[in-house]
Amino acid sequence: MSTRTLDTDILIVGAGPVGLFLANECARRGLKWRIVESKPAQSEHSKALAIFPRTLEIFDMAGIATPFLEIANRVTSVRIITHEHTLAQMPFQPEESPYPFIAMVPQNVTENILVGELNKKNGHVDYATRFVSATQYDDHVKVVLEKNSHEESIHVAYVVGCDGAHSSVRHQLNLDFEGGEYHDLFMLADIETNAILPAEELQLCPHEAGPLAIFPLNSNRHRVVATVPKAEGHEPALEFVQDLLKDRGPSGLKANYLYWSSYFHIHHRQVAQLRQGRIFLAGDAAHIHSPIGGQGMNTGLHDVWNLVWKLDLHLQGHGNDFLLDSYSTERRPVIKHVVEITDFLTRMMATPNRFIQALRNTVIPMVSRLAPFQHAFVQKMSELGIAYQGSPVVEGSGLRYMDDSLRGGKGICSQYLLLLNRDLPPVMEKAAQQLEKEFQQIIALRRTHDQGIKLVRPDGYIAFSTNRESQASTVETIKSILQQQTMPSV
């Protein structure tokens, strides 16, 4: 691809969950990669907790789900409580997923699992290595790194900035981080409780003084997230957390011990584009929002899952700039929706307006009992409802696809899957085989009991689907989709 000898194909900046997952995927796909982290080691703090069903499906397709399942606390319901009164209790058990629960895993454990999986693939993280600058050329990026006060210049095909809210890569690109800041301060605390709450239940507690959310790590250890008007001390003390729970939390819940706590400011911001030339942004480097709802880490993991297969095909010579551009085109609407929905949820839970409080407290008990509302709530929170309809590389709904054949790390990787019903007419079978032959390096045929034909992307989303048996229209549509992203850009 480049006339210059490159040091690596993909440089990943940042070794949080997003960067580590991207490194694992690069390794699984046999790409050349390097991951650098400015800190001397992985974080020891729990930070993000919730891993939602679609993320677990992605981990499964990537072959790394098992260690998360072995350690996770499984949440299967969400309760909304205000002033000790339950407004709603909704099941969180999506039937369409093999993972009908939220997996609660502390972020430091998530990172350790991902580092361990990377080590199994003979990969490692370059710690205490700082990204300094990047200069883009037509066929590569020159990157300057610094370690132990020594600068190193390397030449790479692509850079992916996964380096958090204060991203050096984003600053290098001089991209605006559009949005705003919450006036109140957020606090989080990991506490030992008196075990009166079910371990499988998450609590959301609207309150005029600010929202409070309780995430269970097990029956007697919980994460508390809340907004507070100001800090009391350098970090929240046990007594401070006890007072918050007494004022806003479920009746009878007590904090007996404080494991870790922190104050932090949060913004709701996003960049207008996730790609600038050969440099991409993902995770908190590209978007940040309220922690209420636990969507942040999951959204970042989905970013790199969307990106890596496109880089993979491009590096193999089977993808063009049109395909790479679709990363920003597809992920931006998803990110925008996550920022808006978490902002709405945070403000709705904290409104001081008595009329809106009364309306909220009246409406939630009514709608939360309705099956369509429960389904919509789970679809949004679980990220199972993410679809790429309207994408330039999708014809149709762009819905997720998941079956047992995609699981375990070898079911789907660097090729589209052309799924054919076992009972298709011979003429259609022959046309599909001809299509596989024409695009043999990026398509694999697979027989299923599903009706018609589906073209499933390497990230498990449907690029095209039809129940019709018209050979010409079906094959030509699939061919057009593939040609659009594989033919050289003009």
C-alpha positions in Angstrom: 0.0 0.0 0.0 2.9 2.4 0.9 6.2 2.9 -0.9 7.8 3.6 2.4 8.6 0.7 4.8 6.2 1.1 7.7 7.0 0.2 11.3 3.5 -1.0 11.8 0.1 -0.8 10.2 -2.0 0.5 13.1 -0.8 2.6 16.1 -3.3 2.6 18.9 -2.9 5.4 21.4 -4.3 4.6 24.8 -4.6 1.3 26.7 -8.0 1.7 28.3 -10.8 -0.8 27.5 -11.3 0.6 24.0 -7.7 0.6 23.0 -7.1 -2.8 24.5 -10.1 -4.3 22.7 -8.9 -2.8 19.4 -5.4 -4.3 20.0 -7.0 -7.7 20.6 -8.9 -7.5 17.4 -5.9 -6.4 15.4 -4.0 -9.4 16.8 -6.9 -11.8 16.1 -7.0 -10.6 12.5 -3.2 -10.9 12.0 -2.7 -7.2 11.5 0.5 -5.4 12.4 -0.1 -3.1 15.3 1.3 -1.4 18.3 -0.4 0.1 21.4 1.1 2.8 23.6 0.0 4.2 26.9 1.3 7.3 28.7 0.7 5.8 32.1 3.2 3.4 33.7 0.5 0.7 34.2 -3.2 -0.2 33.9 -5.6 1.6 36.2 -6.3 0.1 39.6 -9.8 1.8 39.9 -13.1 0.3 38.9 -14.6 3.3 37.0 -17.0 1.8 34.3 -19.0 -1.2 35.3 -21.8 -2.2 33.0 -21.3 -4.4 30.0 -24.5 -4.6 28.0 -25.8 -7.6 26.0 -24.7 -6.4 22.5 -21.2 -5.7 23.9 -21.2 -9.3 25.3 -22.2 -10.5 21.8 -19.3 -8.6 20.3 -16.9 -10.0 22.8 -18.3 -13.5 21.9 -17.7 -12.9 18.2 -14.2 -11.7 19.1 -13.6 -14.9 21.2 -13.1 -13.2 24.6 -16.5 -13.4 26.3 -15.8 -16.4 28.6 -13.6 -14.6 31.2 -16.1 -11.8 31.6 -19.0 -14.3 32.0 -17.0 -16.2 34.7 -16.6 -13.1 36.9 -19.6 -10.9 36.2 -22.5 -10.1 38.4 -25.6 -10.5 36.3 -28.3 -7.8 36.5 -31.7 -8.7 35.1 -34.0 -5.9 36.3 -34.0 -2.1 36.8 -35.9 -0.4 39.5 -36.7 3.4 39.6 -37.2 4.7 43.1 -37.9 8.2 44.3 -38.4 9.3 47.9 -38.6 5.6 48.9 -41.5 5.0 46.5 -41.0 2.6 43.6 -42.1 4.1 40.3 -41.1 1.1 38.2 -39.5 -2.2 38.2 -38.7 -3.5 34.7 -37.1 -6.7 33.6 -33.9 -6.5 31.7 -33.8 -9.9 29.9 -33.8 -9.5 26.1 -34.9 -12.8 24.7 -33.3 -12.2 21.3 -29.8 -12.3 22.8 -27.8 -15.2 24.2 -26.9 -12.7 27.0 -30.2 -11.6 28.6 -28.5 -9.5 31.4 -26.2 -6.7 32.1 -22.7 -8.0 33.2 -21.3 -5.9 36.0 -17.5 -6.0 35.8 -15.2 -3.3 37.3 -13.2 -1.5 34.6 -9.8 -2.4 36.2 -10.9 -6.1 35.9 -12.1 -5.5 32.3 -8.7 -4.0 31.5 -6.8 -6.9 33.2 -8.9 -9.5 31.2 -8.1 -7.6 27.9 -4.4 -7.4 28.7 -4.4 -11.1 29.6 -6.2 -12.0 26.3 -3.6 -9.8 24.4 -0.8 -11.6 26.1 -2.2 -14.9 24.9 -1.9 -13.5 21.4 1.7 -12.6 22.0 0.9 -8.9 22.3 1.9 -6.3 24.9 1.3 -2.7 25.8 4.1 -0.1 25.6 3.6 1.7 28.9 5.0 5.1 29.9 5.1 6.0 26.2 3.6 9.3 25.3 2.1 10.4 21.9 3.8 13.7 21.0 2.8 14.5 17.4 1.6 13.1 14.1 2.3 14.3 10.6 0.1 12.9 7.8 1.3 12.1 4.3 -0.6 10.5 1.4 0.4 7.0 2.2 1.4 7.0 5.9 1.6 8.9 9.2 4.8 9.9 10.9 4.3 9.8 14.6 6.7 11.0 17.3 6.5 9.1 20.6 8.4 9.8 23.9 9.6 7.4 26.5 12.0 8.1 29.3 12.7 11.6 27.8 13.7 9.9 24.6 11.9 10.7 21.4 11.2 8.0 18.8 9.8 8.6 15.2 7.8 5.8 13.6 5.9 5.5 10.3 2.5 3.9 10.4 -0.4 3.4 8.1 -3.1 4.5 10.5 -3.4 6.0 14.0 -6.4 5.4 16.3 -6.7 7.7 19.2 -8.3 5.9 22.2 -6.7 8.1 24.7 -9.6 9.4 26.6 -11.4 12.7 27.3 -8.2 14.7 27.2 -7.0 13.0 24.1 -3.7 14.2 22.7 -4.6 12.7 19.4 -7.8 14.9 19.2 -5.8 18.0 20.2 -3.3 17.2 17.5 -6.1 17.2 14.9 -7.4 20.5 16.4 -11.0 19.1 16.4 -13.7 20.9 18.3 -15.2 19.0 21.2 -18.7 20.2 20.8 -21.3 20.2 23.6 -21.5 21.5 27.2 -20.7 20.8 30.8 -22.9 19.8 33.7 -22.8 22.4 36.4 -23.0 19.9 39.2 -20.1 17.7 40.2 -20.4 13.9 39.9 -19.2 11.6 42.5 -18.8 7.8 42.6 -18.1 5.5 45.4 -17.7 1.7 45.7 -19.2 0.7 49.0 -19.9 -2.4 51.2 -23.6 -2.4 52.0 -26.0 -4.2 54.4 -27.2 -6.5 51.5 -30.8 -5.5 51.5 -30.9 -4.9 47.7 -31.1 -7.8 45.2 -27.7 -8.5 43.6 -29.5 -8.8 40.2 -31.2 -5.4 40.4 -29.9 -1.9 39.4 -31.5 1.1 41.0 -32.1 4.6 39.5 -33.2 7.2 42.0 -34.6 10.5 40.7 -34.3 13.3 43.2 -34.6 17.1 43.0 -31.2 17.4 44.6 -29.7 15.3 41.8 -29.9 11.8 40.4 -28.4 8.8 42.1 -27.8 5.4 40.6 -26.8 2.2 42.3 -25.0 -0.6 40.4 -24.6 -3.9 42.2 -21.2 -5.7 42.1 -22.6 -8.4 44.3 -25.2 -8.6 47.1 -23.3 -6.4 49.5 -21.0 -4.4 47.3 -22.4 -1.6 45.2 -21.3 1.4 43.0 -23.0 4.6 43.8 -23.0 7.4 41.2 -24.6 10.8 42.0 -24.4 14.5 41.2 -23.5 16.8 44.1 -23.5 20.6 44.3 -19.9 20.8 45.6 -17.1 18.6 46.9 -16.7 18.0 50.6 -13.1 17.1 51.1 -10.6 15.8 48.5 -12.7 12.8 47.9 -16.1 11.6 49.1 -15.9 10.2 52.7 -18.0 7.3 54.0 -20.2 9.7 56.0 -20.9 11.8 52.9 -22.0 8.7 50.9 -24.2 7.6 53.9 -25.9 11.0 53.9 -26.5 10.8 50.1 -28.1 7.3 50.4 -30.2 8.4 53.3 -31.5 11.4 51.4 -31.9 9.9 47.9 -31.6 6.1 48.1 -33.8 3.1 48.8 -35.1 2.9 52.4 -32.8 0.9 54.7 -29.8 0.9 52.5 -26.6 1.5 54.5 -23.0 2.0 53.5 -20.8 0.2 56.0 -17.4 0.5 54.3 -15.9 2.6 51.6 -13.5 0.9 49.1 -12.9 3.8 46.8 -14.4 7.1 45.9 -13.8 10.1 43.6 -15.3 13.4 42.4 -15.2 14.3 38.7 -16.6 16.8 36.3 -18.3 15.5 33.3 -19.3 17.1 29.9 -21.6 16.0 27.2 -19.5 16.5 24.1 -18.6 14.9 20.7 -16.5 15.6 17.7 -18.1 16.3 14.4 -16.0 13.7 12.6 -14.3 10.6 13.8 -11.8 10.5 10.9 -9.3 13.0 9.6 -7.2 11.4 6.9 -5.3 8.4 8.3 -6.2 9.3 11.9 -9.3 8.1 13.7 -10.8 8.7 17.1 -12.8 6.3 19.3 -14.2 6.1 22.8 -13.9 9.1 25.2 -11.5 10.7 22.8 -14.5 11.2 20.5 -17.4 11.5 22.9 -18.2 11.9 26.5 -21.5 12.1 28.4 -23.2 11.5 31.7 -22.4 8.2 33.4 -26.0 7.7 34.3 -27.0 4.7 32.3 -23.5 3.2 32.0 -23.2 3.7 28.2 -19.8 5.2 27.9 -17.4 2.3 27.7 -19.9 0.2 25.7 -20.2 2.9 23.1 -16.4 3.2 22.7 -16.1 -0.6 22.4 -18.7 -0.5 19.6 -16.7 2.3 17.9 -13.6 0.1 17.4 -15.6 -3.0 16.5 -17.1 -0.9 13.7 -13.7 0.5 12.6 -11.3 -2.5 12.8 -12.8 -4.6 10.0 -12.8 -1.6 7.7 -9.1 -1.0 8.4 -8.5 -4.7 8.0 -10.1 -4.8 4.5 -8.4 -1.6 3.5 -5.0 -2.9 4.6 -5.6 -6.1 2.6 -6.4 -4.0 -0.5 -10.1 -4.9 -0.4 -11.5 -1.7 0.9 -11.4 1.9 -0.2 -11.7 5.4 1.3 -15.5 5.2 0.9 -15.5 2.3 3.3 -13.2 4.1 5.8 -15.5 7.2 5.7 -18.4 5.0 6.7 -16.9 4.6 10.2 -17.8 8.2 11.0 -21.0 8.2 9.0 -22.3 5.2 10.9 -21.1 5.9 14.4 -21.9 9.6 14.6 -25.7 9.2 14.7 -25.3 6.4 17.3 -23.0 8.6 19.4 -25.3 11.6 19.1 -28.3 9.5 20.3 -26.3 8.2 23.3 -25.2 11.7 24.3 -28.8 13.0 24.0 -30.5 10.1 25.8 -28.1 10.1 28.7 -28.4 13.9 29.0 -32.2 13.6 29.0 -32.1 10.8 31.6 -29.8 12.8 33.8 -31.8 16.0 33.6 -35.2 14.2 34.0 -33.9 12.5 37.1 -32.7 15.8 38.6 -35.4 18.2 37.7 -36.3 20.7 40.5 -39.5 21.6 38.7 -42.4 20.3 40.8 -44.8 20.0 37.9 -42.3 18.0 35.9 -41.5 15.8 38.9 -45.3 15.1 39.4 -45.7 14.4 35.7 -42.6 12.1 35.7 -43.8 10.3 38.8 -47.3 9.8 37.3 -46.2 8.8 33.8 -43.4 6.3 34.6 -45.6 3.9 36.6 -48.1 3.8 33.8 -45.8 3.3 30.8 -43.3 1.1 32.5 -45.9 -1.7 32.7 -46.4 -1.7 29.0 -44.6 -4.4 27.1 -43.7 -2.1 24.1 -42.2 0.5 26.5 -40.2 -2.2 28.3 -39.0 -3.6 25.0 -37.9 -0.1 23.7 -36.2 0.6 27.0 -34.2 -2.6 26.9 -33.3 -2.2 23.2 -31.9 1.3 23.8 -30.0 0.5 27.0 -28.7 -2.9 25.8 -27.5 -1.5 22.5 -29.2 -4.4 20.7 -31.3 -1.8 18.9 -28.3 -0.2 17.2 -28.7 -0.4 13.4 -26.9 1.3 10.5 -29.9 2.1 8.3 -29.0 4.9 5.9 -25.3 4.0 5.9 -23.7 4.3 2.4 -22.4 0.7 2.7 -25.8 -0.8 3.8 -28.9 -1.5 1.7 -31.8 -1.8 4.0 -32.3 -1.7 7.8 -28.7 -2.5 8.9 -29.9 -4.5 11.8 -27.7 -6.6 14.0 -27.4 -10.3 13.2 -26.5 -13.0 15.7 -26.6 -16.8 15.7 -24.4 -19.5 17.1 -22.3 -19.8 13.9 -20.8 -16.3 14.6 -19.7 -17.1 18.1 -16.4 -18.1 19.7 -13.9 -16.0 17.9 -13.7 -17.9 14.6 -17.3 -17.6 13.3 -16.8 -14.2 11.8 -13.6 -12.1 11.2 -12.4 -10.5 7.9 -15.1 -11.6 5.5 -18.7 -10.9 4.7 -20.9 -13.9 5.2 -23.4 -14.6 2.4 -26.1 -16.6 4.2 -28.2 -18.7 2.0 -31.4 -20.6 2.8 -30.7 -24.4 2.4 -33.7 -24.7 0.1 -32.9 -22.0 -2.4 -33.6 -22.8 -6.1 -30.5 -24.2 -7.9 -30.3 -21.2 -10.2 -30.0 -18.9 -7.1 -27.4 -21.2 -5.6 -25.3 -21.0 -8.7 -25.6 -17.2 -8.8 -24.4 -17.0 -5.2 -21.5 -19.3 -5.9 -20.5 -17.1 -8.8 -20.6 -14.1 -6.6 -18.4 -15.8 -4.0 -15.9 -16.6 -6.8 -15.8 -13.0 -8.0 -15.3 -11.7 -4.4 -13.6 -14.8 -3.0 -11.3 -12.9 -0.6 -14.0 -11.0 1.2 -17.1 -13.3 1.0 -17.8 -16.7 2.5 -20.9 -18.7 1.7 -22.8 -20.2 4.6 -26.0 -22.2 4.6 -28.8 -21.4 7.1 -32.4 -22.2 7.8 -33.2 -18.5 7.6 -35.4 -17.4 4.7 -33.9 -15.9 1.6 -30.4 -14.4 1.4 -28.5 -12.2 3.8 -25.2 -10.4 3.4 -23.7 -10.0 6.9 -20.8 -7.7 7.5 -17.7 -8.7 9.4 -19.1 -6.9 12.5 -22.3 -8.9 12.5 -24.6 -6.2 11.0 -26.8 -6.9 7.9 -25.6 -5.1 4.8 -28.4 -6.6 2.7 -31.3 -8.9 3.1 -34.1 -10.2 1.0 -36.7 -13.0 0.9 -37.1 -12.7 -2.9 -35.7 -15.3 -5.2 -35.1 -13.0 -8.1 -31.5 -13.9 -9.2 -30.7 -10.7 -11.1 -31.9 -8.1 -8.6 -30.5 -9.9 -5.5 -27.1 -10.6 -6.9 -26.7 -7.3 -8.6 -27.6 -5.4 -5.4 -25.0 -7.4 -3.4 -22.4 -6.9 -6.1 -23.1 -3.2 -6.1 -22.7 -3.0 -2.3 -19.3 -4.8 -2.4 -18.0 -2.9 -5.5 -18.9 0.4 -3.9 -16.5 -0.2 -1.0 -13.8 -2.3 -2.7 -13.2 -0.5 -6.0 -10.5 2.2 -5.9 -11.7 5.6 -4.8 -11.9 8.2 -7.6 
